[in-house]
Amino acid sequence: MDSPPDQQLWDALVAAEQELARCRTDFYQHAQDSPGTLRAALAAGTSWNQATALHYLSVLSQDGPELLPQLVEIATSHRWALDARQAIDRIPRDRLWPVLELVISTRLENTDADEYRCFAELLVHIRAWPLLEQLANRARAIDDPDVREVAEEFTDSYAPMWAPHSPTSMRQLPAAGVVTAERLRAWGRDLFDGQQEPVAWAGGALAAAVKTLGRTPEIDEALNLAHAPDQWKHGRRVFDLIRRRSLVQDNPLSHEQTHLFALAELVAKLAHNTSGQQPPFDHDSGWRVGPTAYRLATATGDSILRKRLTTALGSWPETA
């Protein structure tokens, strides 16, 4: 049976877009409780409900301010982060910034480096430079090197946008013999950009790490994924599996395992992105493989592990 000609396929797509626009307008004009319906759709947990609600909020709805806490929650996930940011970006600044500042400030009372990064990326997306400055200052005061790294990274990249005349004395100078966050990130970026087979390379770093720290079913999933290109399309499933284990409260990971699982998550992210699946994970996921491995070796203080990781990665960062 012959396939339909290209023009017929295109005409069908145009007709579908027209029908979608009609349905959106109909909902916008006639829904009795659009915020309630959208709130339920965002909380439904099903892909089509959440995707439809986010796309609607990003192009037509005026209900964003009422749904902001939910949108911020979704913006810290990895599956719908970009869609949620776009929906948030549509809210008028005078209505968005005061509420967003309160929502983020409340969330930061009990969060980790990954969420700090997600909040920072959200604030960059919506160009909320004063709020980003506040976030960076707060992160810099946290007694967690990963959180402080987020502060340094976003300060290095965006400080000119929020405080072009800020005195340099506000920045802490690195101690001698320490790899600065800026140098670590630059090293990670250059290291990744030189890889011809990035997924297998990241998997090799993970394989080197487990020789010291041991394996788990979740880590095995990431290792198997790294060396099976036909399975890379399942990267998000593997990422979700690893992340769920990381968040288990009654059997928490050790400090060293936290870094190991972070490395495994990056393997899954790279597999997903390389396979072309949508939506993609963070564009800089590959840049973070080297720095994550470095933090893992630092956390363990194991010289043998460091040698293994250096061999697997291909280099090691120089100290200041």
C-alpha positions in Angstrom: 0.0 0.0 0.0 1.4 3.4 -1.0 2.0 6.0 1.6 0.0 9.3 1.3 1.8 12.0 -0.6 3.7 14.7 1.4 1.1 17.4 0.7 -1.7 15.3 2.0 0.2 14.6 5.2 1.0 18.3 5.5 -2.6 19.3 4.9 -3.7 16.9 7.7 -1.2 18.4 10.1 -2.4 22.0 9.3 -6.0 20.9 9.8 -5.0 19.4 13.2 -3.3 22.6 14.2 -6.4 24.6 13.2 -8.6 22.2 15.3 -6.3 22.5 18.2 -6.5 26.4 18.0 -10.3 26.2 17.9 -10.5 23.9 20.9 -8.1 26.1 22.9 -10.2 29.2 22.1 -13.4 27.3 23.0 -12.0 26.3 26.4 -10.7 29.8 27.0 -14.1 31.4 26.3 -16.4 28.9 27.8 -14.7 27.0 30.7 -16.5 27.6 34.0 -13.5 26.9 36.2 -10.4 27.0 34.0 -7.9 27.3 36.9 -9.5 24.3 38.7 -9.4 22.2 35.5 -5.8 23.2 34.7 -4.7 22.5 38.3 -6.2 19.0 38.1 -4.6 18.4 34.7 -1.1 19.5 36.0 -1.5 17.2 39.0 -2.9 14.3 37.0 0.5 12.7 36.4 -0.4 11.6 32.9 1.8 13.0 30.0 -1.1 14.2 27.8 -2.9 16.0 30.6 0.3 17.8 31.8 1.6 18.6 28.3 -1.7 20.0 27.2 -2.1 22.1 30.3 1.5 23.5 30.0 1.1 24.3 26.3 -2.2 26.0 26.9 -0.8 28.1 29.7 2.2 29.1 27.5 0.1 30.4 24.6 -3.3 31.6 25.7 -4.3 31.3 29.4 -4.4 34.1 32.0 -4.5 31.6 34.8 -0.7 31.3 35.3 -0.5 33.4 38.5 -3.0 31.2 40.3 -1.1 28.1 39.3 2.4 29.4 40.0 3.3 27.1 42.9 2.5 24.1 40.7 4.3 25.5 37.7 7.4 26.1 39.9 7.2 22.5 41.1 7.1 21.2 37.6 9.9 23.5 36.5 12.2 21.7 39.0 11.5 18.4 37.3 13.4 17.3 34.2 10.6 16.1 32.0 8.5 19.2 31.7 11.0 21.9 32.9 11.2 23.8 29.7 7.4 23.8 29.1 6.8 25.0 32.7 9.4 27.8 32.3 7.6 28.9 29.1 4.3 29.0 30.9 5.8 31.0 33.8 7.4 33.4 31.4 4.0 34.4 30.0 2.9 35.8 33.4 3.2 39.6 33.5 6.3 40.6 35.5 4.4 42.8 38.0 2.3 39.8 39.0 5.0 37.2 38.7 8.1 38.4 40.5 6.6 39.1 44.0 4.9 35.7 44.2 7.8 33.8 42.6 10.2 35.3 45.1 8.1 34.0 48.0 7.5 30.5 46.4 11.2 30.0 45.7 12.3 31.3 49.0 10.0 28.9 50.8 11.2 25.9 48.7 14.9 26.8 49.4 14.4 26.1 53.1 14.8 22.4 52.4 16.4 21.6 49.1 19.6 20.4 47.4 22.0 21.5 44.7 19.9 20.0 41.9 16.9 22.2 42.8 19.1 25.3 43.3 20.3 24.7 39.7 16.7 24.2 38.4 15.6 27.5 40.1 18.6 29.3 38.7 17.8 28.0 35.2 14.2 29.1 35.6 15.3 32.6 36.6 17.6 32.9 33.7 14.9 31.8 31.3 12.5 34.5 32.5 15.3 37.0 32.9 14.6 37.7 36.5 18.1 39.0 37.2 17.5 40.5 40.7 15.9 37.2 41.9 18.9 35.3 40.4 21.3 37.5 42.3 19.4 36.8 45.5 19.5 33.0 44.8 23.2 33.1 44.1 23.9 35.0 47.3 21.9 32.6 49.3 23.5 29.5 47.7 27.0 30.9 48.3 26.2 31.0 52.1 25.1 27.3 52.2 27.6 24.8 53.7 27.4 22.4 50.7 30.1 22.5 48.0 27.6 21.4 45.3 25.2 24.3 46.2 28.1 26.8 46.3 29.2 25.5 42.9 25.8 26.4 41.5 26.3 29.9 43.0 29.7 30.4 41.4 28.6 29.0 38.1 25.7 31.3 37.7 27.6 34.3 39.1 30.3 33.8 36.6 27.8 33.6 33.7 25.2 36.2 34.7 26.6 38.6 37.2 27.0 41.3 34.5 23.2 41.1 34.0 22.3 41.9 37.6 25.2 43.9 39.0 27.6 45.2 36.4 29.4 47.4 38.9 29.5 45.0 41.8 32.8 45.0 43.7 34.9 41.9 43.2 35.5 41.7 47.0 32.0 40.1 47.2 33.5 37.0 45.6 35.4 34.6 47.8 38.9 33.9 46.5 39.8 30.2 46.2 42.2 28.6 48.5 45.5 27.4 47.0 45.5 23.9 45.7 41.7 23.9 45.2 40.0 23.5 41.8 37.7 26.5 41.5 34.1 26.0 40.3 34.8 28.1 37.2 37.9 26.0 36.3 36.1 22.7 37.1 33.2 23.7 34.8 35.5 24.8 32.0 37.5 21.6 32.3 34.3 19.5 32.2 33.0 21.3 29.1 36.3 20.9 27.2 36.5 17.3 28.3 33.0 16.5 27.0 33.4 18.4 23.8 36.3 16.2 22.9 34.4 13.0 23.1 33.4 11.1 19.9 31.3 8.6 21.9 30.0 10.5 24.9 27.6 8.0 26.3 30.1 5.2 26.3 32.7 7.6 27.7 30.4 8.6 30.6 29.5 4.9 31.2 33.2 4.1 31.4 33.6 6.7 34.2 30.7 5.1 36.0 32.2 1.6 35.5 35.5 2.9 37.0 33.7 4.3 40.0 31.7 1.1 40.9 35.0 -0.8 41.2 35.5 1.1 44.4 31.9 1.9 45.5 30.1 -1.2 44.4 27.0 -1.8 42.3 23.3 -1.5 42.8 20.4 -2.5 40.5 19.9 1.1 39.5 23.6 1.6 38.7 23.6 -1.6 36.7 20.7 -0.2 34.6 22.9 2.8 33.7 25.9 0.7 32.9 23.9 -1.6 30.6 22.3 1.4 29.0 25.7 3.1 28.2 26.9 0.2 26.0 23.6 -0.5 24.2 22.9 2.2 21.7 19.6 0.6 20.7 18.4 1.2 24.3 19.4 4.8 24.6 15.9 5.9 23.8 15.0 4.5 27.3 17.3 6.9 29.0 14.5 8.8 30.7 13.1 5.6 32.2 16.6 4.7 33.6 17.0 8.3 34.9 13.7 8.1 36.7 14.7 4.8 38.2 17.9 6.2 39.5 16.3 9.4 40.8 13.6 7.5 42.7 16.2 5.5 44.5 18.1 8.7 45.3 15.0 10.2 47.0 14.2 7.2 49.3 14.1 8.7 52.8 14.1 5.6 55.0 17.2 4.2 53.4 19.2 7.3 52.3 22.3 7.2 50.1 25.7 7.9 51.7 27.5 11.0 50.7 29.7 9.0 48.3 26.7 7.2 46.9 25.0 10.5 46.2 27.8 11.5 43.9 27.8 8.0 42.3 24.1 8.2 41.6 24.5 11.7 40.2 27.1 10.3 37.7 24.7 7.5 36.8 21.9 10.0 36.2 24.2 11.9 33.8 24.8 8.7 31.8 21.0 8.2 31.4 20.6 11.9 30.5 23.3 11.6 27.8 21.7 8.5 26.4 18.3 10.1 26.2 19.7 13.3 24.6 21.9 11.4 22.1 19.0 9.3 21.0 17.0 12.4 20.0 14.1 11.8 22.4 12.0 14.8 23.4 12.0 16.7 25.6 15.8 16.7 26.1 17.5 17.0 29.4 19.8 19.9 30.3 22.1 20.9 27.4 25.1 20.9 29.7 24.6 17.4 31.1 27.7 16.2 29.4 29.8 19.0 30.8 29.0 17.8 34.3 30.3 14.3 33.9 33.9 15.2 34.7 33.1 17.6 37.6 30.7 15.0 39.1 33.5 12.3 38.9 35.9 14.8 40.5 33.6 15.5 43.4 33.1 11.7 43.8 36.8 11.1 44.1 37.2 14.1 46.5 34.4 12.8 48.7 36.0 9.4 49.0 39.6 10.5 49.3 40.6 7.3 47.5 43.7 7.7 45.4 43.1 4.5 43.5 39.6 5.7 42.5 41.0 9.0 41.4 43.5 7.1 39.1 40.8 5.0 37.7 38.6 8.0 37.0 41.5 9.9 35.4 42.1 7.0 33.1 38.4 6.6 32.2 37.8 10.4 31.7 41.1 11.0 29.9 42.3 13.8 32.1 42.0 15.4 35.6 41.5 19.1 36.4 44.5 21.3 37.5 44.3 23.0 40.8 44.4 26.8 41.2 
